[in-house]
Amino acid sequence: MTQEKKTRITIEIHNKSYTIVGNEAESHVRLVASLVDQKMKEIQNMNQNLDTASLAVLTAVNATSEYLKLKEEYASLLGSLKHERGQIKHG
């Protein structure tokens, strides 16, 4: 059984260091960390009184909402593309 080499990357989110272990490229992990940190700053700027746990939950809710919207758009575009291809073949 082959096992991919896991990388260990230390990143910083909301002024706290985290070590991420996984198979993703370091550039990808750093980009994700940067986007999470940016989103947390945006939310915190709107409500300075949030504790870190509440801020993290709101960030996760916002990120998941954006993800689901993009997933729905992707599925819709894929459906449109399949529909167009079907019309071309039968047209």
NUKEDO-188490 format. One record per atom (N, C-alpha, C, CB): x, y, z; atom name; residue number from 1; residue in one letter. Coordinates in Angstrom, 3 decimals, always signed. Glycine has a CB too. Layout:
+----------+----------+----------+------+-----+------+
|       c1 |       c2 |       c3 | atom | seq | type |
+----------+----------+----------+------+-----+------+
|        X |        Y |        Z |   CA | NUM |    a |
...
+----------+----------+----------+------+-----+------+
This chain:
+----------+----------+----------+------+-----+------+
|       c1 |       c2 |       c3 | atom | seq | type |
+----------+----------+----------+------+-----+------+
|   +0.846 |   -1.171 |   +0.000 |    N |   1 |    m |
|   +0.000 |   +0.000 |   +0.000 |   CA |   1 |    m |
|   +0.897 |   +1.241 |   +0.000 |    C |   1 |    m |
|   -0.966 |   -0.006 |   +1.224 |   CB |   1 |    m |
|   +0.686 |   +2.132 |   -0.964 |    N |   2 |    t |
|   +1.480 |   +3.357 |   -1.003 |   CA |   2 |    t |
|   +0.779 |   +4.457 |   -0.224 |    C |   2 |    t |
|   +1.729 |   +3.804 |   -2.456 |   CB |   2 |    t |
|   +1.589 |   +5.275 |   +0.400 |    N |   3 |    q |
|   +1.037 |   +6.365 |   +1.195 |   CA |   3 |    q |
|   +1.694 |   +7.656 |   +0.734 |    C |   3 |    q |
|   +1.258 |   +6.131 |   +2.728 |   CB |   3 |    q |
|   +0.858 |   +8.642 |   +0.397 |    N |   4 |    e |
|   +1.403 |   +9.920 |   -0.017 |   CA |   4 |    e |
|   +2.127 |  +10.569 |   +1.148 |    C |   4 |    e |
|   +0.298 |  +10.839 |   -0.550 |   CB |   4 |    e |
|   +3.195 |  +11.290 |   +0.806 |    N |   5 |    k |
|   +3.945 |  +11.979 |   +1.849 |   CA |   5 |    k |
|   +3.133 |  +13.168 |   +2.348 |    C |   5 |    k |
|   +5.332 |  +12.439 |   +1.327 |   CB |   5 |    k |
|   +2.924 |  +13.221 |   +3.635 |    N |   6 |    k |
|   +2.173 |  +14.318 |   +4.228 |   CA |   6 |    k |
|   +3.126 |  +15.474 |   +4.522 |    C |   6 |    k |
|   +1.442 |  +13.858 |   +5.521 |   CB |   6 |    k |
|   +2.623 |  +16.681 |   +4.315 |    N |   7 |    t |
|   +3.422 |  +17.861 |   +4.627 |   CA |   7 |    t |
|   +2.896 |  +18.498 |   +5.906 |    C |   7 |    t |
|   +3.395 |  +18.879 |   +3.454 |   CB |   7 |    t |
|   +3.780 |  +19.167 |   +6.604 |    N |   8 |    r |
|   +3.457 |  +19.836 |   +7.871 |   CA |   8 |    r |
|   +3.720 |  +21.322 |   +7.643 |    C |   8 |    r |
|   +4.316 |  +19.262 |   +9.095 |   CB |   8 |    r |
|   +2.689 |  +22.130 |   +7.785 |    N |   9 |    i |
|   +2.784 |  +23.558 |   +7.510 |   CA |   9 |    i |
|   +2.229 |  +24.322 |   +8.701 |    C |   9 |    i |
|   +2.024 |  +23.932 |   +6.206 |   CB |   9 |    i |
|   +2.974 |  +25.316 |   +9.164 |    N |  10 |    t |
|   +2.497 |  +26.178 |  +10.244 |   CA |  10 |    t |
|   +1.936 |  +27.447 |   +9.627 |    C |  10 |    t |
|   +3.639 |  +26.505 |  +11.261 |   CB |  10 |    t |
|   +0.698 |  +27.744 |   +9.962 |    N |  11 |    i |
|   +0.016 |  +28.931 |   +9.434 |   CA |  11 |    i |
|   -0.496 |  +29.757 |  +10.612 |    C |  11 |    i |
|   -1.162 |  +28.533 |   +8.471 |   CB |  11 |    i |
|   -0.908 |  +30.977 |  +10.316 |    N |  12 |    e |
|   -1.453 |  +31.829 |  +11.366 |   CA |  12 |    e |
|   -2.823 |  +32.334 |  +10.948 |    C |  12 |    e |
|   -0.505 |  +33.010 |  +11.669 |   CB |  12 |    e |
|   -3.779 |  +32.140 |  +11.840 |    N |  13 |    i |
|   -5.145 |  +32.626 |  +11.629 |   CA |  13 |    i |
|   -5.573 |  +33.327 |  +12.906 |    C |  13 |    i |
|   -6.136 |  +31.454 |  +11.257 |   CB |  13 |    i |
|   -6.041 |  +34.546 |  +12.772 |    N |  14 |    h |
|   -6.532 |  +35.346 |  +13.899 |   CA |  14 |    h |
|   -5.487 |  +35.405 |  +15.022 |    C |  14 |    h |
|   -7.860 |  +34.760 |  +14.435 |   CB |  14 |    h |
|   -4.250 |  +35.694 |  +14.597 |    N |  15 |    n |
|   -3.125 |  +35.864 |  +15.518 |   CA |  15 |    n |
|   -2.786 |  +34.618 |  +16.338 |    C |  15 |    n |
|   -3.419 |  +36.990 |  +16.449 |   CB |  15 |    n |
|   -3.130 |  +33.465 |  +15.818 |    N |  16 |    k |
|   -2.802 |  +32.208 |  +16.495 |   CA |  16 |    k |
|   -2.198 |  +31.246 |  +15.476 |    C |  16 |    k |
|   -4.068 |  +31.581 |  +17.173 |   CB |  16 |    k |
|   -1.150 |  +30.554 |  +15.875 |    N |  17 |    s |
|   -0.485 |  +29.602 |  +14.980 |   CA |  17 |    s |
|   -1.143 |  +28.230 |  +15.044 |    C |  17 |    s |
|   +1.000 |  +29.484 |  +15.336 |   CB |  17 |    s |
|   -1.241 |  +27.603 |  +13.882 |    N |  18 |    y |
|   -1.789 |  +26.253 |  +13.761 |   CA |  18 |    y |
|   -0.853 |  +25.450 |  +12.864 |    C |  18 |    y |
|   -3.256 |  +26.272 |  +13.186 |   CB |  18 |    y |
|   -0.685 |  +24.191 |  +13.174 |    N |  19 |    t |
|   +0.090 |  +23.309 |  +12.316 |   CA |  19 |    t |
|   -0.889 |  +22.423 |  +11.554 |    C |  19 |    t |
|   +1.111 |  +22.455 |  +13.142 |   CB |  19 |    t |
|   -0.791 |  +22.480 |  +10.244 |    N |  20 |    i |
|   -1.674 |  +21.715 |   +9.368 |   CA |  20 |    i |
|   -0.854 |  +20.568 |   +8.768 |    C |  20 |    i |
|   -2.301 |  +22.628 |   +8.239 |   CB |  20 |    i |
|   -1.370 |  +19.360 |   +8.874 |    N |  21 |    v |
|   -0.711 |  +18.197 |   +8.297 |   CA |  21 |    v |
|   -1.640 |  +17.619 |   +7.239 |    C |  21 |    v |
|   -0.357 |  +17.129 |   +9.394 |   CB |  21 |    v |
|   -1.115 |  +17.454 |   +6.025 |    N |  22 |    g |
|   -1.963 |  +16.911 |   +4.963 |   CA |  22 |    g |
|   -1.214 |  +16.737 |   +3.674 |    C |  22 |    g |
|   -3.150 |  +17.797 |   +4.734 |   CB |  22 |    g |
|   -1.973 |  +16.425 |   +2.624 |    N |  23 |    n |
|   -1.400 |  +16.154 |   +1.310 |   CA |  23 |    n |
|   -1.468 |  +17.338 |   +0.355 |    C |  23 |    n |
|   -2.095 |  +14.989 |   +0.696 |   CB |  23 |    n |
|   -2.146 |  +18.404 |   +0.757 |    N |  24 |    e |
|   -2.293 |  +19.564 |   -0.121 |   CA |  24 |    e |
|   -0.973 |  +20.314 |   -0.260 |    C |  24 |    e |
|   -3.381 |  +20.505 |   +0.412 |   CB |  24 |    e |
|   -0.824 |  +21.012 |   -1.384 |    N |  25 |    a |
|   +0.365 |  +21.830 |   -1.613 |   CA |  25 |    a |
|   +0.428 |  +22.950 |   -0.577 |    C |  25 |    a |
|   +0.363 |  +22.414 |   -3.049 |   CB |  25 |    a |
|   +1.623 |  +23.317 |   -0.188 |    N |  26 |    e |
|   +1.793 |  +24.369 |   +0.802 |   CA |  26 |    e |
|   +1.122 |  +25.660 |   +0.354 |    C |  26 |    e |
|   +3.272 |  +24.612 |   +1.068 |   CB |  26 |    e |
|   +1.231 |  +25.993 |   -0.925 |    N |  27 |    s |
|   +0.613 |  +27.228 |   -1.435 |   CA |  27 |    s |
|   -0.903 |  +27.205 |   -1.251 |    C |  27 |    s |
|   +0.955 |  +27.425 |   -2.923 |   CB |  27 |    s |
|   -1.512 |  +26.046 |   -1.426 |    N |  28 |    h |
|   -2.961 |  +25.912 |   -1.250 |   CA |  28 |    h |
|   -3.346 |  +26.127 |   +0.220 |    C |  28 |    h |
|   -3.439 |  +24.519 |   -1.734 |   CB |  28 |    h |
|   -2.622 |  +25.489 |   +1.121 |    N |  29 |    v |
|   -2.903 |  +25.610 |   +2.552 |   CA |  29 |    v |
|   -2.738 |  +27.062 |   +2.999 |    C |  29 |    v |
|   -1.973 |  +24.682 |   +3.372 |   CB |  29 |    v |
|   -1.692 |  +27.717 |   +2.530 |    N |  30 |    r |
|   -1.458 |  +29.120 |   +2.904 |   CA |  30 |    r |
|   -2.554 |  +30.027 |   +2.345 |    C |  30 |    r |
|   -0.077 |  +29.589 |   +2.398 |   CB |  30 |    r |
|   -3.031 |  +29.747 |   +1.145 |    N |  31 |    l |
|   -4.118 |  +30.531 |   +0.565 |   CA |  31 |    l |
|   -5.399 |  +30.355 |   +1.377 |    C |  31 |    l |
|   -4.355 |  +30.124 |   -0.899 |   CB |  31 |    l |
|   -5.723 |  +29.124 |   +1.729 |    N |  32 |    v |
|   -6.912 |  +28.853 |   +2.541 |   CA |  32 |    v |
|   -6.809 |  +29.578 |   +3.878 |    C |  32 |    v |
|   -7.088 |  +27.332 |   +2.764 |   CB |  32 |    v |
|   -5.665 |  +29.476 |   +4.529 |    N |  33 |    a |
|   -5.466 |  +30.144 |   +5.818 |   CA |  33 |    a |
|   -5.625 |  +31.649 |   +5.681 |    C |  33 |    a |
|   -4.083 |  +29.813 |   +6.388 |   CB |  33 |    a |
|   -5.093 |  +32.205 |   +4.619 |    N |  34 |    s |
|   -5.197 |  +33.648 |   +4.383 |   CA |  34 |    s |
|   -6.647 |  +34.077 |   +4.190 |    C |  34 |    s |
|   -4.368 |  +34.048 |   +3.159 |   CB |  34 |    s |
|   -7.403 |  +33.289 |   +3.446 |    N |  35 |    l |
|   -8.816 |  +33.611 |   +3.209 |   CA |  35 |    l |
|   -9.633 |  +33.496 |   +4.492 |    C |  35 |    l |
|   -9.403 |  +32.687 |   +2.132 |   CB |  35 |    l |
|   -9.360 |  +32.489 |   +5.305 |    N |  36 |    v |
|  -10.062 |  +32.336 |   +6.585 |   CA |  36 |    v |
|   -9.732 |  +33.516 |   +7.496 |    C |  36 |    v |
|   -9.677 |  +30.993 |   +7.273 |   CB |  36 |    v |
|   -8.459 |  +33.882 |   +7.567 |    N |  37 |    d |
|   -8.043 |  +35.011 |   +8.399 |   CA |  37 |    d |
|   -8.712 |  +36.296 |   +7.928 |    C |  37 |    d |
|   -6.512 |  +35.167 |   +8.373 |   CB |  37 |    d |
|   -8.751 |  +36.491 |   +6.623 |    N |  38 |    q |
|   -9.388 |  +37.690 |   +6.047 |   CA |  38 |    q |
|  -10.877 |  +37.738 |   +6.389 |    C |  38 |    q |
|   -9.201 |  +37.717 |   +4.512 |   CB |  38 |    q |
|  -11.565 |  +36.604 |   +6.260 |    N |  39 |    k |
|  -12.999 |  +36.543 |   +6.562 |   CA |  39 |    k |
|  -13.245 |  +36.816 |   +8.042 |    C |  39 |    k |
|  -13.579 |  +35.169 |   +6.170 |   CB |  39 |    k |
|  -12.390 |  +36.282 |   +8.907 |    N |  40 |    m |
|  -12.547 |  +36.528 |  +10.342 |   CA |  40 |    m |
|  -12.370 |  +38.020 |  +10.655 |    C |  40 |    m |
|  -11.528 |  +35.683 |  +11.151 |   CB |  40 |    m |
|  -11.411 |  +38.653 |   +9.999 |    N |  41 |    k |
|  -11.199 |  +40.093 |  +10.207 |   CA |  41 |    k |
|  -12.404 |  +40.897 |   +9.747 |    C |  41 |    k |
|   -9.943 |  +40.566 |   +9.462 |   CB |  41 |    k |
|  -12.976 |  +40.521 |   +8.596 |    N |  42 |    e |
|  -14.166 |  +41.217 |   +8.079 |   CA |  42 |    e |
|  -15.320 |  +41.121 |   +9.075 |    C |  42 |    e |
|  -14.594 |  +40.625 |   +6.713 |   CB |  42 |    e |
|  -15.569 |  +39.928 |   +9.582 |    N |  43 |    i |
|  -16.674 |  +39.716 |  +10.514 |   CA |  43 |    i |
|  -16.405 |  +40.440 |  +11.833 |    C |  43 |    i |
|  -16.891 |  +38.209 |  +10.764 |   CB |  43 |    i |
|  -15.162 |  +40.380 |  +12.302 |    N |  44 |    q |
|  -14.825 |  +41.048 |  +13.554 |   CA |  44 |    q |
|  -14.964 |  +42.567 |  +13.424 |    C |  44 |    q |
|  -13.399 |  +40.681 |  +13.982 |   CB |  44 |    q |
|  -14.639 |  +43.113 |  +12.260 |    N |  45 |    n |
|  -14.792 |  +44.552 |  +12.043 |   CA |  45 |    n |
|  -16.252 |  +44.985 |  +12.123 |    C |  45 |    n |
|  -14.211 |  +44.944 |  +10.690 |   CB |  45 |    n |
|  -17.175 |  +44.079 |  +11.810 |    N |  46 |    m |
|  -18.600 |  +44.389 |  +11.887 |   CA |  46 |    m |
|  -19.130 |  +44.269 |  +13.314 |    C |  46 |    m |
|  -19.386 |  +43.469 |  +10.965 |   CB |  46 |    m |
|  -18.461 |  +43.444 |  +14.140 |    N |  47 |    n |
|  -18.894 |  +43.261 |  +15.526 |   CA |  47 |    n |
|  -17.682 |  +43.021 |  +16.412 |    C |  47 |    n |
|  -19.895 |  +42.084 |  +15.644 |   CB |  47 |    n |
|  -17.178 |  +44.075 |  +16.999 |    N |  48 |    q |
|  -15.965 |  +44.014 |  +17.819 |   CA |  48 |    q |
|  -16.137 |  +43.189 |  +19.095 |    C |  48 |    q |
|  -15.531 |  +45.409 |  +18.184 |   CB |  48 |    q |
|  -17.368 |  +42.932 |  +19.517 |    N |  49 |    n |
|  -17.618 |  +42.258 |  +20.792 |   CA |  49 |    n |
|  -17.651 |  +40.734 |  +20.703 |    C |  49 |    n |
|  -18.909 |  +42.736 |  +21.357 |   CB |  49 |    n |
|  -17.450 |  +40.170 |  +19.517 |    N |  50 |    l |
|  -17.500 |  +38.716 |  +19.380 |   CA |  50 |    l |
|  -16.285 |  +38.067 |  +20.027 |    C |  50 |    l |
|  -17.585 |  +38.319 |  +17.904 |   CB |  50 |    l |
|  -16.530 |  +36.991 |  +20.786 |    N |  51 |    d |
|  -15.395 |  +36.218 |  +21.294 |   CA |  51 |    d |
|  -14.881 |  +35.331 |  +20.157 |    C |  51 |    d |
|  -15.804 |  +35.355 |  +22.553 |   CB |  51 |    d |
|  -13.714 |  +34.748 |  +20.354 |    N |  52 |    t |
|  -13.067 |  +33.984 |  +19.286 |   CA |  52 |    t |
|  -13.921 |  +32.806 |  +18.814 |    C |  52 |    t |
|  -11.714 |  +33.478 |  +19.759 |   CB |  52 |    t |
|  -14.567 |  +32.110 |  +19.740 |    N |  53 |    a |
|  -15.396 |  +30.955 |  +19.357 |   CA |  53 |    a |
|  -16.573 |  +31.399 |  +18.490 |    C |  53 |    a |
|  -15.914 |  +30.214 |  +20.614 |   CB |  53 |    a |
|  -17.261 |  +32.472 |  +18.886 |    N |  54 |    s |
|  -18.388 |  +32.973 |  +18.094 |   CA |  54 |    s |
|  -17.916 |  +33.459 |  +16.730 |    C |  54 |    s |
|  -19.110 |  +34.108 |  +18.839 |   CB |  54 |    s |
|  -16.769 |  +34.117 |  +16.715 |    N |  55 |    l |
|  -16.195 |  +34.599 |  +15.468 |   CA |  55 |    l |
|  -15.868 |  +33.428 |  +14.534 |    C |  55 |    l |
|  -14.933 |  +35.431 |  +15.747 |   CB |  55 |    l |
|  -15.304 |  +32.371 |  +15.096 |    N |  56 |    a |
|  -14.967 |  +31.192 |  +14.297 |   CA |  56 |    a |
|  -16.229 |  +30.528 |  +13.729 |    C |  56 |    a |
|  -14.174 |  +30.182 |  +15.147 |   CB |  56 |    a |
|  -17.281 |  +30.431 |  +14.549 |    N |  57 |    v |
|  -18.532 |  +29.816 |  +14.081 |   CA |  57 |    v |
|  -19.156 |  +30.662 |  +12.970 |    C |  57 |    v |
|  -19.534 |  +29.650 |  +15.257 |   CB |  57 |    v |
|  -19.202 |  +31.968 |  +13.153 |    N |  58 |    l |
|  -19.765 |  +32.841 |  +12.110 |   CA |  58 |    l |
|  -18.948 |  +32.775 |  +10.828 |    C |  58 |    l |
|  -19.833 |  +34.291 |  +12.605 |   CB |  58 |    l |
|  -17.644 |  +32.669 |  +10.969 |    N |  59 |    t |
|  -16.780 |  +32.530 |   +9.792 |   CA |  59 |    t |
|  -17.084 |  +31.223 |   +9.066 |    C |  59 |    t |
|  -15.288 |  +32.583 |  +10.198 |   CB |  59 |    t |
|  -17.235 |  +30.145 |   +9.823 |    N |  60 |    a |
|  -17.560 |  +28.850 |   +9.216 |   CA |  60 |    a |
|  -18.920 |  +28.882 |   +8.530 |    C |  60 |    a |
|  -17.539 |  +27.746 |  +10.275 |   CB |  60 |    a |
|  -19.906 |  +29.513 |   +9.164 |    N |  61 |    v |
|  -21.244 |  +29.618 |   +8.576 |   CA |  61 |    v |
|  -21.180 |  +30.410 |   +7.272 |    C |  61 |    v |
|  -22.230 |  +30.288 |   +9.569 |   CB |  61 |    v |
|  -20.480 |  +31.542 |   +7.283 |    N |  62 |    n |
|  -20.348 |  +32.362 |   +6.078 |   CA |  62 |    n |
|  -19.625 |  +31.605 |   +4.968 |    C |  62 |    n |
|  -19.602 |  +33.659 |   +6.397 |   CB |  62 |    n |
|  -18.528 |  +30.942 |   +5.295 |    N |  63 |    a |
|  -17.757 |  +30.199 |   +4.293 |   CA |  63 |    a |
|  -18.578 |  +29.056 |   +3.702 |    C |  63 |    a |
|  -16.465 |  +29.650 |   +4.912 |   CB |  63 |    a |
|  -19.312 |  +28.352 |   +4.556 |    N |  64 |    t |
|  -20.142 |  +27.246 |   +4.075 |   CA |  64 |    t |
|  -21.273 |  +27.754 |   +3.193 |    C |  64 |    t |
|  -20.713 |  +26.452 |   +5.255 |   CB |  64 |    t |
|  -21.862 |  +28.872 |   +3.551 |    N |  65 |    s |
|  -22.917 |  +29.468 |   +2.740 |   CA |  65 |    s |
|  -22.379 |  +29.839 |   +1.350 |    C |  65 |    s |
|  -23.500 |  +30.715 |   +3.446 |   CB |  65 |    s |
|  -21.203 |  +30.473 |   +1.318 |    N |  66 |    e |
|  -20.590 |  +30.840 |   +0.037 |   CA |  66 |    e |
|  -20.275 |  +29.589 |   -0.781 |    C |  66 |    e |
|  -19.304 |  +31.667 |   +0.267 |   CB |  66 |    e |
|  -19.775 |  +28.552 |   -0.122 |    N |  67 |    y |
|  -19.464 |  +27.297 |   -0.795 |   CA |  67 |    y |
|  -20.714 |  +26.676 |   -1.430 |    C |  67 |    y |
|  -18.832 |  +26.315 |   +0.192 |   CB |  67 |    y |
|  -21.804 |  +26.626 |   -0.668 |    N |  68 |    l |
|  -23.036 |  +26.031 |   -1.187 |   CA |  68 |    l |
|  -23.598 |  +26.827 |   -2.359 |    C |  68 |    l |
|  -24.079 |  +25.933 |   -0.082 |   CB |  68 |    l |
|  -23.516 |  +28.162 |   -2.291 |    N |  69 |    k |
|  -23.976 |  +28.989 |   -3.409 |   CA |  69 |    k |
|  -23.159 |  +28.704 |   -4.661 |    C |  69 |    k |
|  -23.890 |  +30.482 |   -3.049 |   CB |  69 |    k |
|  -21.837 |  +28.620 |   -4.508 |    N |  70 |    l |
|  -20.978 |  +28.315 |   -5.652 |   CA |  70 |    l |
|  -21.250 |  +26.916 |   -6.199 |    C |  70 |    l |
|  -19.509 |  +28.443 |   -5.259 |   CB |  70 |    l |
|  -21.499 |  +25.973 |   -5.311 |    N |  71 |    k |
|  -21.797 |  +24.600 |   -5.726 |   CA |  71 |    k |
|  -23.100 |  +24.554 |   -6.531 |    C |  71 |    k |
|  -21.895 |  +23.670 |   -4.491 |   CB |  71 |    k |
|  -24.105 |  +25.297 |   -6.068 |    N |  72 |    e |
|  -25.375 |  +25.363 |   -6.794 |   CA |  72 |    e |
|  -25.200 |  +26.022 |   -8.158 |    C |  72 |    e |
|  -26.417 |  +26.129 |   -5.974 |   CB |  72 |    e |
|  -24.412 |  +27.104 |   -8.214 |    N |  73 |    e |
|  -24.145 |  +27.776 |   -9.494 |   CA |  73 |    e |
|  -23.425 |  +26.830 |  -10.451 |    C |  73 |    e |
|  -23.302 |  +29.057 |   -9.274 |   CB |  73 |    e |
|  -22.455 |  +26.090 |   -9.916 |    N |  74 |    y |
|  -21.713 |  +25.140 |  -10.725 |   CA |  74 |    y |
|  -22.641 |  +24.061 |  -11.294 |    C |  74 |    y |
|  -20.596 |  +24.500 |   -9.896 |   CB |  74 |    y |
|  -23.506 |  +23.520 |  -10.442 |    N |  75 |    a |
|  -24.449 |  +22.483 |  -10.896 |   CA |  75 |    a |
|  -25.385 |  +23.045 |  -11.965 |    C |  75 |    a |
|  -25.272 |  +21.931 |   -9.701 |   CB |  75 |    a |
|  -25.817 |  +24.286 |  -11.785 |    N |  76 |    s |
|  -26.697 |  +24.919 |  -12.760 |   CA |  76 |    s |
|  -25.977 |  +25.120 |  -14.094 |    C |  76 |    s |
|  -27.209 |  +26.264 |  -12.224 |   CB |  76 |    s |
|  -24.747 |  +25.597 |  -14.030 |    N |  77 |    l |
|  -23.965 |  +25.795 |  -15.259 |   CA |  77 |    l |
|  -23.689 |  +24.472 |  -15.950 |    C |  77 |    l |
|  -22.643 |  +26.505 |  -14.948 |   CB |  77 |    l |
|  -23.393 |  +23.446 |  -15.168 |    N |  78 |    l |
|  -23.152 |  +22.124 |  -15.732 |   CA |  78 |    l |
|  -24.411 |  +21.599 |  -16.420 |    C |  78 |    l |
|  -22.690 |  +21.147 |  -14.635 |   CB |  78 |    l |
|  -25.564 |  +21.808 |  -15.774 |    N |  79 |    g |
|  -26.832 |  +21.401 |  -16.372 |   CA |  79 |    g |
|  -27.108 |  +22.144 |  -17.668 |    C |  79 |    g |
|  -27.970 |  +21.630 |  -15.398 |   CB |  79 |    g |
|  -26.834 |  +23.443 |  -17.688 |    N |  80 |    s |
|  -27.021 |  +24.236 |  -18.905 |   CA |  80 |    s |
|  -26.113 |  +23.749 |  -20.022 |    C |  80 |    s |
|  -26.756 |  +25.717 |  -18.625 |   CB |  80 |    s |
|  -24.876 |  +23.439 |  -19.680 |    N |  81 |    l |
|  -23.915 |  +22.961 |  -20.668 |   CA |  81 |    l |
|  -24.359 |  +21.622 |  -21.248 |    C |  81 |    l |
|  -22.521 |  +22.834 |  -20.042 |   CB |  81 |    l |
|  -24.808 |  +20.719 |  -20.384 |    N |  82 |    k |
|  -25.288 |  +19.415 |  -20.856 |   CA |  82 |    k |
|  -26.517 |  +19.583 |  -21.742 |    C |  82 |    k |
|  -25.617 |  +18.494 |  -19.663 |   CB |  82 |    k |
|  -27.399 |  +20.517 |  -21.362 |    N |  83 |    h |
|  -28.589 |  +20.776 |  -22.139 |   CA |  83 |    h |
|  -28.224 |  +21.307 |  -23.527 |    C |  83 |    h |
|  -29.494 |  +21.764 |  -21.407 |   CB |  83 |    h |
|  -27.286 |  +22.243 |  -23.577 |    N |  84 |    e |
|  -26.841 |  +22.805 |  -24.852 |   CA |  84 |    e |
|  -26.202 |  +21.739 |  -25.726 |    C |  84 |    e |
|  -25.855 |  +23.950 |  -24.618 |   CB |  84 |    e |
|  -25.372 |  +20.899 |  -25.159 |    N |  85 |    r |
|  -24.733 |  +19.827 |  -25.911 |   CA |  85 |    r |
|  -25.779 |  +18.858 |  -26.452 |    C |  85 |    r |
|  -23.717 |  +19.081 |  -25.032 |   CB |  85 |    r |
|  -26.799 |  +18.589 |  -25.657 |    N |  86 |    g |
|  -27.873 |  +17.698 |  -26.102 |   CA |  86 |    g |
|  -28.636 |  +18.284 |  -27.273 |    C |  86 |    g |
|  -28.830 |  +17.410 |  -24.958 |   CB |  86 |    g |
|  -28.875 |  +19.614 |  -27.257 |    N |  87 |    q |
|  -29.578 |  +20.278 |  -28.355 |   CA |  87 |    q |
|  -28.751 |  +20.274 |  -29.613 |    C |  87 |    q |
|  -29.936 |  +21.700 |  -27.981 |   CB |  87 |    q |
|  -27.443 |  +20.434 |  -29.495 |    N |  88 |    i |
|  -26.558 |  +20.451 |  -30.666 |   CA |  88 |    i |
|  -26.551 |  +19.084 |  -31.333 |    C |  88 |    i |
|  -25.121 |  +20.861 |  -30.265 |   CB |  88 |    i |
|  -26.501 |  +18.016 |  -30.529 |    N |  89 |    k |
|  -26.467 |  +16.672 |  -31.080 |   CA |  89 |    k |
|  -27.781 |  +16.314 |  -31.781 |    C |  89 |    k |
|  -26.172 |  +15.665 |  -29.977 |   CB |  89 |    k |
|  -28.902 |  +16.793 |  -31.220 |    N |  90 |    h |
|  -30.204 |  +16.445 |  -31.778 |   CA |  90 |    h |
|  -30.695 |  +17.473 |  -32.777 |    C |  90 |    h |
|  -31.215 |  +16.289 |  -30.675 |   CB |  90 |    h |
|  -30.065 |  +18.646 |  -32.837 |    N |  91 |    g |
|  -30.551 |  +19.741 |  -33.664 |   CA |  91 |    g |
|  -30.154 |  +19.714 |  -35.045 |    C |  91 |    g |
|  -30.147 |  +20.959 |  -33.142 |   CB |  91 |    g |
+----------+----------+----------+------+-----+------+
